[in-house]
Amino acid sequence: MNVKNSQPKPILRTWASVVSGSLAATSAVFITNMPETIKTRLQLDGEASKQSGGKTKKQYANVFDAYKKIVRQEGFKALQAGLGPAIGIQIIMNGIRLGLFEPIQRLNRDLTKCGEQNVLNKVISGAISGGMGVTISSPL
């Protein structure tokens, strides 16, 4: 690639970067919430059986059985239980984590005068933005 003819990388405004990160994480939640709900139900089912010393029979035989029984008994909507809070936490946590990574990286680059591809700058920027996202969203 010819460096002289290369276009500068477009820079998103910080708010647009946070919104983009939030949308990406929210999209992922729509896909992962159903398997997460089934996994949680299976874990609770196993714990209930274990705590009763085997007196309580497990409700679900496997993942497919759990999926089938939940839909039959509670409806398809039950597979998306907890979707609202899951989306809320992702908007905050990953919006901050993904959205602030680039602005923090630029700020570090300006302060330290390091190159754009500096690995240490990327690691530090990721740690700072990730820490901020988790810290701000953890009370939720």
N, C-alpha and C positions, 0 to 999 in steps of 0.2 A: 504494500500500500504506500502510495506516495504521500509523505507527511505534509508537503507544501499544499496539496490540493484537498486535504481532509477537512471536513466541516467540523466546527466545534460541537461538542456534545451539548444538546439543549438542556437547560437547567429548569426543573420544575420549581414552582414556588413551594414554600414549606407546607402551606395548607393543602395544595394539590397533591403533594407527596403523601401527606397523612391520609387524605381521602382515598388515594389509590391503594395504600396499604390496608386501610379499613375495608375497602371493597374486595380486595383479594382474599383477605381472611374471612370475610362474611361469605363469600362464594364457597370457600372450602368447608365452612361449617354446614352449609346445606347438604353437602355430600357426606360428611363424616358424622353427622349427628345421629343418623339411624343406626349405623353399626355401634356407635358409642352407647346408645340407649340399650341395644340388645346386650352388649358386653356387660353393662352395669346390672341389668336384670339377671343375667346368668351368674354374676358374682354374688349378688344378694341372695339368689336362690341357693347357691352352694353354701354360703355362710349360714343361712337359716337351717339347712339340713345338717351342717356340721355342729352347730350349737345345740341342736336338739338331740345330738348323739345318734343321728340316723333315724330318729322316730318320725320326723317330718320327711315325707317323700318329696324329692325334687320335682318342681313344676315343669322344667324344661329338660329334654334329653340332650339337645345340642343346639347350635346356632339356628339351624333351619327350623327346628321344632319351635324354638322361642319366637322366631319371626312369624311363623304360621299361627301360633296360639295368640300372640299379642294382637295381630291383625283381626283374627276371628273374634276374640273376646272383647277387645277395646276399640277396634277400628284402626285404619291406617294412620290416622292422626296421632295415635299414641306412640308411634315410632319416632315422631318428632317432639317428644316430650322434652321440655327444657330448652327448646330452640331459642326463645326470646332472650333468656339470660346468656346463653352461649354466644349469640350474636353480639349482645351488649359487651361482653368481656373481650371478644375478638376485636370489636371496633376500637375499644380503648387500648388494649394491650398491643395488638399488632399494628394498629394505626400509628401509634407512637413509635413502636420498635422499627417498623419498616419505613415509616414516613420521615423519621428524624435521622436515620442512618446517613443519608447523603449530606444534609446540611451540617451535621456534626463532623463528618469527614472533611467537608470543605473548610470548616472552621479550624480543625486540627491542622489541615494542610497550610492554611494561611498563617497560623501561629508558629508551626515548626518548620515551614519552608521545605517540607518533604515532597517527593514526587507523587503524581497521581496514582501510581501503581504500588505505593509503599504498603507492604503487607502489615507492618506493625500499626500503621495508621488505620487500616481496615479493621484489624482486631480490636483496637482501642475504641474506635467508633461504634463497632458492633456491640461491644461490652457496655458502653455508655448508653446507647439507645435501647438495648435490651433491658438493662437495669432500670432505666426510666420507665419503660413500658410495664414491666412486672411490678415495680414499686407503686406506680400510680393505680394500676388495676387490682392490686392484691387486696385492698379492703372489700372489693366487690366479691 
